[in-house]
Structures are given as C-alpha cells and as structure tokens.
Amino acid sequence: MDEKDLVYRGKSKDVYNITEGPNAGKYRFVFTDRATGYMENGNPVFDPGYDIVIGEIPGKGAIACRFATHFFRLLKEKGIPSHYIDTINDNEMIVEPADPLSMPVESPGFPGSAPLSNLEFTWRNNATGSFWRRYPFIRPCKNLHKLVEAWTKGDSDILITMEALKETGAMTKKEISQSVELVKNIAGIVSDEFASKGLHVIDGKFELGRLKYGDGKIVIIDEISPDVLRVCKGYNPSGNGSCKAYKHCTVTNYTDGKRTIKNKNQVSAADFINIFL
C-alpha cells in the first residue's frame, strides 16, 4: 500500500484510499497490532478503554478484523446499515467512504478555534472505567441500562453532552435521538451475541457517520472489535441487572487525587482469539 493513499492513521488501524480496480473510490481498512492501555510499574497493561497506544499485541489486527467482519455481517442480517462491503485479507476489509459526524469551525479567525472532527458514542451496560471515575458515588458494575454518552474523538477524547451537541448546531435533536436509538440497538445485538458465548459486555464505543454516496442517513462506521469493547467473564446479575460479583473482581484505588478501577475478570485481547471463529 502506497503511503500517498493513506487517509487516516488511528490508534488501532490505518485507512487507505483505493485508487484502482473494482473497488476504486472505496477505502481499505488495515487493522494493526497497535493496542491502547496504560503503564503500571513500568509494564504495559492493555485496555481498550484507554486512548494511548502503549505497544503491540502480535496477531491482534487479524483478531480485530475477524470480529469486525462477524459483527458487520450480523448487523446486515438484522437490517442495520453500515459502511462494510467485504473482507479481503486476515486484517483488511473494504468499506464505503463515510463522513463522520462533525462540524466546521464557526469563527476560524480566533486563535485556538478547532473543528469538531469526529464523534464517538460510548454505551455502558455497567459502571466502570471513566464512568465510575467521574461518578465515584455509585458502586462499581451498577447496571446502567446501555447508557449512551457522546465524546469528541481525538488525541484525548472529551465528553460532550447531548444538549451541547444540539445547542452548538453539531446535530439536530432528531439526529441525536436517532443516533442514541441506533447505538442502543447495536449494543443490544452485540451484548446478546457475547452472552451466547457465556460472556458479558461491560461497555463499548461506536462511531457513527453518513455514507459519502448515501442518502444522508446516519449509520454505524469504523469497527466493532476488541479495540472498542470491554468484555468480562463471571458476570452474575442481580434482580436489577447489577453484577453481584463486583466485590470479587473489581479493584479500585485513590492516590494523589486520581482514581483507578480495574476489572480482574476482563477478557484480554489475547483471549478473544477463539471467539466467533
């Protein structure tokens, strides 16, 4: 692949413009082995809930591509549109070009102004990760009923309220409602699919956009893979859906004004290899 055709280099994959052949004008997704997480005592801890690339996991790109293929095809069966076209290699797929949900700068003459380049929608079955760190007054792993949050995507993701999206003009009220409903529907399908394998999805994040040559309808784009999902073993729900095993698998800490939370039963990227073969 020619670097001149590189459209975007993300944390976990590279996107190339296809310039010739039957798929000319479409995009090639190359899933890489790059992985996000954090450093602990000098050692990398891989966790898709974090935004910083800390290393590589051999074979992770192929696993992510396999997952994305499985779920995009499943969504198609369920009648949910996406930008997916076909998978052509262990770690490569072809997708329709799409415009992420974004907004240009209204006053570019002011220093520091910047466009909204992309939006990411986080959905949460349970309270953990950054959600618990922001709201530490609730117990870990409380059932959040697929709560949806919007984030501006970049080097550092920033939470943005739904009301702010409407008032800034980034999205209409109708578009916000449609997007939240779409995210929840897909989250339900993904959660049920993992439950069929005896696993529980803690939370996930999806990107939405409009197909470049479509009718303007908002669809899911980007990927559904271990890079955008946190999954655990041993989930034991109570009557209200909150996990009863949280005291045994959740570890929190508060040091120097910073909170951390870990899920000991979280499935690592390496353990995803035999799921959805």
ABEGO torsion letter per residue (X at the ends): XBAAABABBBAABBBBBBABEAABGBBBBBBBABBBEBBBGGBBBBBAABABBAEBBBGAAAAAAAAAAAAAAAAAAAGBBBABABBABAABBBBBBBBBBBBBBABAABBGBBBBABBBBBBBABBBEAAAAABAABBBGBBAGGBBBBBBBBABBBBBBAAAAAAAGABBAAAAAAAAAAAAAAAAAAAAAAAAAGBBBABBBBBBBBBAABAGBBBBBEBBBAAABBBBBGBBBBAAGBBAAAAAABBBBBBGGBBBBBBAABBBAAAAAABGX
